[in-house]
Amino acid sequence: MKLTEKYFGPKEFYKRTASIAVPLALSNALQSCMSMIDTLMVSWIGMVSAVGTAAQIDTLSMMIAYGCIGGTGMFAAQFYGAGDEHNLKRCLGLSLTLVMTNALIWVCAAAFFGRQILSFYMNDPVIVENGLKYLKIAKWSLLIGAFSFAFSNMYRSTQQPGVALRISVLSGLSNILFNWLLIYGVGPFPELGVQGAALGTVIAQCISCGLYLGHAMITKQKFIGPLSEMFALDGEFVRPIFQRIYPLIMNESLFGFGQTLFIKAFGQLGKDQMDAYYAGNQIFNLMTFVIYGYGSSVQILLGSELGKGNIDKAKRECDYHIGLASVLSVVLVAALVLFAGPMVSFFRLEGPTEQLAVRIVYVFAVKASMRLFNFMIFCILRSGGDAKIIQFLDSGLEWLVGLPCAFICVNVLHMDNIALVLLITQLEQLVRFIFGMKRVKSYKWANDLTKLVQA
């Protein structure tokens, strides 16, 4: 078989992929825009590092929530493919139970140990004090956002990404509006500065939460029903699911903490270097809508085929996704390199810091090319419940390769250029890609999970 036939599929495949991936990608783009606008607005009042450091708690909370959602989502996609509405409802109940419990833990951590957590990442009294002002209000968005996250995942798992997209548009616009009104005190609104950014985020999350719940009830979605049915989480249902998802939860917990440890390592290089890093990272996050939108569609589409019992079709379409990812990675790198300078200029950084931020974006372009492949690999493995290997590929290699590279560069080799340190840490992505592709091509992930759960 020719390579073009093996890795490039028929038009119908691309149309079906685009119908799921494009709305998901646009929804992720809007979420990234919200985060970037937050950073932009606080950069104009000199609070980039304060908000960026406070956001590490949100990173930890959301990464664990993502593990919960990723796990229940792989079952939800297969139950949807199999037409099992009863267990689809129970998937939402389990998702809400897990993510709300996780969020509550982090709200308490922010409330009682906020100062200690912020001081761990950056030992700068001014940054810590301003970060605490932001965190005092923003911590409540963890609970509200977790609720929205669970509903958003169910819409995506049932192949309705357009709903998540429309709600993301409305909540994103709300976030921009309330940030502008409350940070700068426009009209009758008070000028709250960094606290205004936090309050704007909370208000936008409340709007998002209300829209998700209201739409689900009005349209009588298949995944929503009586509480007695949604939360009928007996052992026969929870046990086989949790056996598959606990590695994902552990992985995301370790990966999320590892991501914040990169901030600990980089934070030793000083405020100017961190301002450049946070700006560059926001630009990278903005462009990763392609990575996460496309990757999520891979999990949904392959999971649906596996739930229908179409194992051979899922394997064949896996190869098509590898070919498509090759094209998308080239486009993503080109976009980051071409627009690095103009996008960094929006942050109003000073000369040397602005130049450093541009170089950091170039490094993130290298990361993006491999991250797209690696996230696609994770989503292929998740579609069939092959979760244990993901723990090694994701958090395992982060702790074995990426973090040691970062701390050795900063603390042993005493490198003082964050762009160079960041480039060296990308060795982690390369190693992950090599091992991940080997696992994907073994096809051990192609399993029908619906057989594991009693109706």
Buried (B, 14 or more C-beta within 10 A) or exposed (E): EEEEEEBBBEEEBBEBBEBBBBBBBBBBBBBBBBBBBBBBBBBBBBBBBBBBBBBBBBBBBBBBBBBBBBBBBBBBBBBBBBEBBBBBBBBBBBBBBBBBEBBBBBBEBBEEEBEEBBBBBBEBEEBBEBBBBBBBBBBBBBBBBBBBBBBBBBBBBBBBBBBBBBBBEBBBBBBBBBBBBBBBBEEEBEEBBBBBBBBBBBBBBBBBBBBBBEBBEEEEBBBBBEEEEBBBBEEEBBEBBBEBBBBBBBBBBBBBBBBBBBBBBBBBBBBBBBBBBBBBBBBBBBBBBBBBBBBBBBBBBBBBBBBBBBBEBBBBBBBBBBBBBBEBBEEBBEBBBEBBEEBBEBBEBEEEBBBBBBBBBBBBBBBBBBBBBBBBBBBBBBBBBBBBBBBBBBBBBBBEBBBBBBBBBBEEEEBEBBBEBBBBBBBBBEBBBEBBBEBBEEBEBBBBBBEBBEE
